[in-house]
Amino acid sequence: MTVRLALALLAPVFLASLALSPAARAAPRTYTLEPAHSRLTIHVGKAGLFGFAGHEHEVVGGSFRGKATFDPDRLAQSSVDLTFDTGALRVTGQGEPREDVPQVQAAMVGATCLDAGRFPTVRFVSKSAAAAGAAGPNGGDLALRGELTLHGVTRPLTVHVHLDVTGQTLEATGTTTLQQTAFGITPISKAGVVKVKDELTLTWRIRGRTS
């Protein structure tokens, strides 16, 4: 066998091993999350004997900070660390009388609910990630398992997110639910007959950008 023939036969093997080597893999990218291009919405339902007489509430997240890392070759190393300022959560007034909004806002951040003075932040830190469907260099569906700290209580939480990665931008969308009582919060009620539901529904669109 000539040297030229041997090289020709070995070339595909060499190229395949190079493609699978760590050096050839795409590097993980870290994104700084951008509040101005993101939105978190919390839906607060109503319950109780005369729940029909109350109003549902819509709350949106205000200022937050955090980073996300996406590694398409090693999904388990993808992560997010996100912190919201409790006092920056705002009642939008959607679906309720405008004159009620200041009272609802004060009750939400006050000592009987979120107690923003004692617990100024809400933080989610992921501990692991796994594919929850098709995933590739342009994103996909992930399950992030981590811990949520709310009202001074930390609980495990798994969130399912859909990622879209375009150029230097990452966008994560998804929905999850929380039980207020799991974090030591008693749902607000009026005379025990009109109150908000224990379960909260969170919907988000979080965008980040690499530097």
Residue pairs with C-beta under 8 A, 6 or more apart in sequence:
18 24
25 73
25 74
26 71
26 72
26 73
26 137
28 69
28 70
28 71
28 74
28 77
28 78
29 69
29 70
29 71
29 170
29 210
30 67
30 68
30 69
30 210
31 67
31 68
31 69
31 70
31 169
31 170
31 208
31 209
31 210
32 67
32 208
32 209
32 210
32 211
33 64
33 65
33 66
33 67
33 68
33 82
33 206
33 207
33 208
34 207
34 208
34 209
35 62
35 63
35 64
35 65
37 207
38 64
38 204
38 205
38 206
38 207
39 60
39 61
39 204
39 205
40 60
40 61
40 64
40 84
40 202
40 203
40 204
40 206
41 58
41 59
41 60
41 61
41 202
41 203
41 204
42 58
42 59
42 60
42 61
42 89
42 200
42 201
42 202
43 56
43 57
43 58
43 59
43 200
43 201
43 202
43 203
44 56
44 57
44 58
44 59
44 196
44 197
44 200
45 56
45 196
45 197
45 199
45 201
46 52
46 54
46 55
46 56
46 194
46 195
46 196
46 197
47 187
47 195
47 196
47 197
47 198
48 54
48 189
48 192
48 193
48 194
48 195
49 193
49 194
50 193
50 194
51 194
51 195
53 194
54 190
54 194
54 195
54 196
55 95
55 96
55 97
55 100
56 95
56 96
57 91
57 95
57 96
57 104
57 108
57 196
58 91
58 92
58 93
58 94
58 95
59 89
59 90
59 91
59 92
59 108
60 89
60 90
60 92
61 84
61 88
61 89
61 204
62 84
62 85
62 88
62 89
62 90
63 84
63 85
63 88
64 82
64 83
64 84
64 85
64 88
65 82
65 83
66 80
66 81
66 82
66 83
67 80
67 81
67 208
68 78
68 79
68 80
68 81
68 82
68 170
68 172
68 206
68 208
69 77
69 78
69 79
69 80
70 78
70 139
70 163
70 165
70 170
71 77
71 78
72 135
72 136
72 137
75 129
75 130
75 131
75 135
75 142
76 128
76 129
76 130
77 129
78 126
78 129
78 142
78 144
79 126
79 129
79 144
80 124
80 125
80 126
80 144
80 146
80 172
81 123
81 124
81 125
81 126
82 123
82 124
82 125
82 206
83 121
83 122
83 123
84 121
84 122
84 123
85 120
85 121
86 109
86 114
86 116
86 119
86 120
86 121
86 122
87 109
87 116
87 120
89 108
89 109
89 114
90 105
91 101
91 104
91 105
91 108
93 100
93 101
96 104
107 113
107 188
108 114
108 188
109 115
109 116
110 116
111 117
111 118
112 186
112 188
113 185
113 188
114 151
114 185
115 151
118 152
119 150
119 151
119 152
121 149
122 148
122 149
122 150
123 148
123 149
124 146
124 147
124 148
124 149
124 157
124 159
125 146
125 147
126 144
126 145
126 146
127 145
127 146
127 147
128 144
128 145
128 146
129 142
129 143
129 144
129 145
130 142
130 143
130 145
131 140
131 141
131 142
131 143
132 141
132 142
132 143
132 160
133 140
133 141
134 140
134 141
135 141
135 142
135 163
137 165
138 164
138 165
138 166
139 162
139 163
139 164
139 165
139 170
140 162
140 163
141 160
141 161
141 162
141 163
142 160
142 161
142 162
142 163
143 158
143 159
143 160
144 158
144 159
144 160
144 161
145 156
145 157
145 158
146 156
146 157
146 158
146 159
147 154
147 155
147 156
147 157
148 154
148 155
148 156
148 157
148 178
150 178
150 183
150 185
151 183
151 184
151 185
152 184
153 182
153 183
153 184
155 182
155 183
157 176
157 178
159 174
159 176
160 174
160 176
161 172
161 173
161 174
162 172
162 173
162 174
163 170
163 171
163 172
164 170
164 171
164 173
168 209
168 210
169 207
169 208
169 209
170 207
170 208
170 209
170 210
171 205
171 206
171 207
171 208
172 204
172 205
172 206
172 207
172 208
173 204
173 205
173 206
174 203
174 204
175 201
175 202
175 203
175 204
176 201
176 202
177 199
177 200
177 201
177 202
178 199
178 200
178 202
179 198
179 199
179 200
180 186
180 187
180 198
180 199
180 200
181 187
181 198
187 195
187 196
187 197
187 198
188 195
188 196
189 195
189 196
